[in-house]
């Protein structure tokens, strides 16, 4: 499992957004999601949903961070449907289906520790702590 640099993850987030102007995520969203995962074992962010009455398909960026074993954080990002009720998690992750956030967090942690996907980025706890350090 390759340990990525924080700058590589930010670059990939920017590349994933591409030329899109709406329902995208940026570095501030990444930092917020890293902070959430550090506190609660996992976190996610989306670019936002649209009403199901849209007459054409709409898409949103999706980002998930899961705390892994040995001080690592797994990160996944992609584009998915922005329709109300669509999954907020990147496509390669398991789904929640009625589980509490705590139970699902444990499922995600176990899954992340035992599954390596091509869309996965991994940051060390040191990199995460540096990214979350307030700028003075």
N, C-alpha and C positions, 0 to 999 in steps of 0.2 A: 504494500500500500504506500503510494507516494505521498509525502507530506508537502503540501503546496505552500507558497508564500502568500501572505495576505494580498499583496499587489496583484498576484496572478488571479485570485478570486475576484477582486474588483474589476480587473480587465475582462474576465469572462462574463461578469454581470453586465458590463457595458456592451460587450459584443453581443450578448443575448438580447439586449434591448434593441440593438441595431438602430435603424432609422425611425423606429416607432416613436410617436409623440404622446400616446395615451396608454394608460394601464401598464406602465413600465415601473421598474424598481431601480434604485440607485444605491450608492454607498451608504447613505443615511439609513435606508431600509435594512441593509446588511448588518450595520452596527446594531440597530434596534433588535434584529432577530438573533444576533449573537448574544446580546445582553439577556434576552428572554431565555435562550437555551442554557446559558450559564446559570441562571436562577432556577429554572424549572425543568431542566433536562432536554427540552426541545422547544422550538419556536418556528413560526412561519410568517410569511408576509405575502400579500398578493397586490397586484396592480389595481384591483377593484373590479366589481361586477357590473353588469348592465341588466336592464329589465328583460325578461323573457320575450317581450313583445317586439324586440328588434327584428327587422325583416331580413337581416343578413348576419352571418356568423361574426361574433366579436371574441377577441382573445385578450388574455391578461398574463402578465409574467407571474410566476409562482416561485417562491424561494422557501426552503426548509433547512433548518440547522438542527442537528441531533448531537447531544453530548455522547461521546463514545468512551470506551475503556482507555486507560493509560493516558488520560489528559488530552484526548484528541476530540475534534469536532468535525462531523461529516456535514457537507453542504451540497445541496442539490438545487438546481434551477432549471426552469423551462417555461414554455408558453402553453397555456391550456385554455379551455373554454371560459369565457367571462359571463356566461349565462348564470342567472341566479340559481343557486342550488348545485352548481358544478363543484367539483373537488377543488379545494384550495391548496392541495399538496401536489408537488411535482409527480409526474406519471410513474416514475420508477419506484415510488415509495408505497408501502402497504396503506390500506385505507382504515379509517376509524370505525365506521359502522356501529355507532351506539355505545362505544366504550368511553369511559371518563378520560379526561386529559391525562390524569396520573397513570392510569392503566395503559393507555395508548402510548404514553411517553416511554414506559418500560418496554413495550413491544417494539417501538421504534429503536430504542437503544440496543436491544438484543439483535434486531434485524440488521442495524448499521454495523455492529461488531462482527457479524457473520456473513455479510453480503457485500461484495464489491461491484459497483456498477460503473459503466463508462462515463456517466454524467456526474460522478461523485468527485468532490474536492475535499481534501482533508487539511485542517489547520491544527497546529499544536496549540496547547493551552497558553503557551508563552505568546504566540502570535495574536491570539484572541485577547489576552490581557493587555497587550500593547495597543491593539485597535480600540479597546474600550477605555483606555486611559484618557481622562479629560485633557484637552489641549489648553495650555496655560499661556 
